[in-house]
Amino acid sequence: MSNPFAGLEIPSPNLSMDRVAATLSERYGKSGPLRSLGSHQDQNVMVDDPTGRFILKVSNPGFSHEGLLAQNAAMLHLAERHIPFRAPVPLPDADGQLIGQITDDGATFDVRLVTFLAGRPLADFTYLPPKVLRRHGWLAASAAVALADFEHPGLDRTLQWDLRHATDVVNAFAASIPDAEGRAHVQSQMARAQGVIDAHAADLRVAVCHADVTDVNVVVEESAGQPWPDALIDFGDMLRTWIAADVAVSGVSLISHQTDDPLSVIANVLRGYHEVYPLIEDELAALWPLVVRERRPMWLAANTRQGLSPTTLT
């Protein structure tokens, strides 16, 4: 298949709350009120156990066991360091395993329990002042710095959310845009962005990145009525990719908080990132085209009949 993302769709798990409650009780000795949390690819359920809050993660079957091992190893890697932000930690089940398997309606799913991080997602807030945008960039860069010496075989994978493959993703799903003019616009903008990136691609550094430092994955504490990003969740898209792509992804989700000046949003996120993880000239030149590449798949997902599926090839 010339385009690895064409024609692939894997639905997210959808276990009943009774099945989730039984899994929590039998495997982890946890019980209490349950609350389903959002996810693009997995099923996440929060339990209010008498000993505290925890998250049961039922993994999408399209993601490899090796990838889950990498996520757990990364969280433990961060827990061993004096990182300046909060991150979840995986917890063992009754057999001492960090990843278990359950069968539901004939399908097998990997399950994990992780610690809950108190606070609200940054997505809950509307306008974000420049210092909060810079803090968001600081958080993304701090994660990249903390993961700089992390190695795991599960990091090397082909993932549709990796901006190195954005053109392939758009080409795979563009035919689903019913409006011919909109389809042509998306593809022409992608081609323009790709041309700029190609001129710098050879010099774009590659590193281990969280790669999904978005407003839904950043948890904040409120100080003087303003959100202050201080925690990072969901390591499901972590991989080895362009550092510049990590910056672009981190900034794109915040554009919706200030749609009248997207360039200012990206610039402030970049400032916060650059203070911790300085970028080189080629990365700066590629940043805005990468933002365009990231925005097109998001637009495509919202304007196609089938949308983008959480597909990965390992």
Residue pairs with C-beta under 8 A, 6 or more apart in sequence:
3 168
3 171
3 172
4 158
4 165
4 168
4 313
5 160
5 165
5 168
5 169
5 172
5 173
5 311
6 171
6 172
7 172
8 309
8 311
9 306
9 309
9 311
10 60
10 61
10 62
10 309
10 310
10 311
11 309
12 39
12 40
12 41
12 42
12 43
12 60
12 310
13 42
13 43
13 58
13 59
13 60
13 61
13 104
13 107
13 109
14 43
15 23
15 43
15 58
15 104
15 109
17 34
17 36
17 45
19 102
19 104
20 34
20 45
20 56
20 58
21 31
21 34
23 56
23 102
23 111
24 30
24 31
24 47
24 49
24 56
24 113
25 31
26 94
27 93
27 94
27 100
27 111
27 113
28 54
28 56
28 91
28 93
28 94
28 113
29 94
30 47
30 49
30 51
30 54
30 113
31 47
31 49
32 47
32 48
32 49
32 50
33 47
33 48
34 45
34 46
34 47
34 48
35 45
35 46
35 48
36 43
36 44
36 45
36 46
37 44
37 45
37 46
37 55
38 44
38 216
39 234
40 310
41 60
41 62
41 63
41 236
41 310
42 57
42 58
42 59
42 60
42 236
43 57
43 58
44 55
44 56
44 57
44 58
45 55
45 56
45 58
46 53
46 54
46 55
46 56
46 116
47 53
47 54
47 55
47 56
52 115
52 116
53 116
53 118
54 91
54 113
54 114
54 115
54 116
55 88
55 113
55 114
55 115
55 116
56 111
56 112
56 113
57 111
57 112
57 113
57 114
58 102
58 109
58 110
58 111
59 68
59 109
59 110
59 111
59 112
60 310
61 107
61 108
61 109
62 309
62 310
62 311
62 312
63 236
63 310
63 312
63 314
64 154
64 157
64 312
64 314
65 99
65 110
66 153
66 154
66 314
67 154
67 157
67 312
67 314
68 99
68 110
68 112
68 154
69 99
69 152
69 154
70 152
70 153
70 154
70 155
70 238
71 90
71 154
71 235
71 236
71 238
72 90
72 98
72 99
72 112
73 150
73 152
73 154
74 147
74 150
74 152
74 235
74 238
75 87
75 88
75 89
75 90
75 114
75 235
76 89
76 90
77 146
77 147
77 150
78 87
78 143
78 146
78 147
79 87
79 89
81 146
83 142
83 143
83 146
84 142
85 139
85 142
85 143
85 229
85 230
85 231
85 232
86 117
86 219
86 230
86 231
86 232
87 117
87 143
87 231
87 232
87 233
88 114
88 115
88 116
88 117
88 233
89 114
89 115
90 98
90 112
90 113
90 114
91 98
91 113
91 114
91 115
92 98
93 100
93 113
98 112
99 110
99 111
99 112
100 110
100 111
100 112
101 108
101 109
101 110
101 111
102 108
102 109
102 111
103 109
117 219
117 231
117 233
118 219
119 219
119 220
119 221
119 230
119 231
120 219
120 220
120 222
120 227
121 215
121 216
121 217
121 218
121 219
121 220
122 128
122 136
122 215
122 216
122 218
122 219
122 220
122 227
122 229
122 254
123 214
123 215
123 216
123 253
124 227
125 220
125 227
125 257
126 257
127 257
127 258
128 136
128 227
128 254
128 257
128 258
129 226
130 264
130 268
132 226
132 227
132 228
132 229
133 254
133 265
133 268
133 269
133 272
134 268
134 269
134 271
134 272
134 275
135 228
135 229
135 272
136 213
136 215
136 218
136 229
136 250
136 254
136 269
136 272
137 247
137 250
137 251
137 268
137 269
137 270
137 271
137 272
137 273
137 274
137 275
138 229
138 272
138 273
138 275
138 276
139 213
139 218
139 229
139 230
139 232
139 272
140 210
140 213
140 246
140 247
140 250
140 269
140 272
140 273
141 272
141 273
141 274
141 275
141 276
141 277
142 276
143 209
143 210
143 213
143 232
144 207
144 208
144 209
144 210
144 243
144 246
144 277
145 276
145 277
147 207
147 208
147 209
147 210
147 238
148 207
148 208
150 208
151 208
154 314
155 208
155 238
155 239
155 240
156 239
156 240
157 239
157 312
157 313
157 314
158 165
158 312
158 313
158 314
159 165
159 237
159 239
159 312
160 168
160 169
160 297
160 308
160 310
160 311
160 312
161 211
161 212
161 237
161 249
162 211
162 239
162 241
162 245
163 241
163 242
163 245
163 248
163 249
163 290
163 293
163 294
164 241
164 242
164 245
166 190
166 293
166 294
166 296
166 297
167 190
167 191
167 194
167 293
169 297
169 300
169 308
170 186
170 187
170 190
170 296
170 297
170 300
171 187
173 300
173 304
173 306
173 308
174 183
174 186
174 187
174 300
175 183
176 300
176 304
176 305
176 306
177 183
177 186
177 300
177 303
177 304
178 305
179 303
182 303
186 296
186 299
186 300
189 292
189 296
190 292
190 293
190 296
192 289
192 292
193 289
193 290
193 292
193 293
193 296
194 289
194 293
196 285
196 286
196 289
197 204
197 286
197 289
197 290
197 293
199 285
200 282
200 283
200 285
200 286
201 286
203 280
203 282
204 242
204 243
204 244
204 282
204 283
204 286
205 242
205 243
205 244
205 280
205 283
206 240
206 241
206 242
206 243
207 240
207 241
207 243
207 246
208 238
208 239
208 240
209 238
209 239
209 240
209 241
209 243
209 245
209 246
210 217
210 232
210 235
210 237
210 238
210 246
211 237
211 238
211 239
211 241
211 245
211 246
211 249
212 234
212 236
212 237
212 238
212 249
213 232
213 246
213 249
213 250
214 249
214 250
214 252
214 253
215 253
215 254
215 256
215 257
216 234
216 253
217 232
217 233
217 234
218 229
218 231
218 232
218 233
219 229
219 230
219 231
219 232
219 233
220 227
220 228
220 229
220 230
220 231
221 227
221 228
221 230
222 228
242 283
242 286
242 290
243 277
243 279
243 283
244 279
244 283
244 284
244 286
244 287
244 290
245 290
245 294
246 273
247 269
247 270
247 273
247 279
247 283
247 287
247 290
248 266
248 287
248 290
248 291
248 293
248 294
249 294
250 269
250 273
251 265
251 266
251 269
251 270
251 291
252 266
252 291
252 294
252 295
252 298
254 265
254 269
255 262
255 265
255 266
255 295
257 265
258 264
258 265
262 291
263 288
266 287
266 288
266 291
270 279
270 284
270 287
273 279
279 287
297 308
300 308
301 307
301 308
